[in-house]
Amino acid sequence: IYPYELLLVKTRGRNQLPKDVDRTRLERHLSQEEFYQIFGMTIAEFDRLALWKRNELKKQARLF
């Protein structure tokens, strides 16, 4: 679990992520509380969304 600020995708250059972070699933490294604050839903609710919708939400949260 890492803080949101560390996982944010920067617009310029690549951000340095810890080695154990899966770049394709950055949202999985948030705490449950922070996930809810950012996405307004639980991880289980997020998982039930269509892939395109999950990707859109991740883009809006700058985690894509």
Helices and strands as residue ranges (DSSP letters): H 4-7, G 23-29, H 32-39, H 43-48, H 51-60
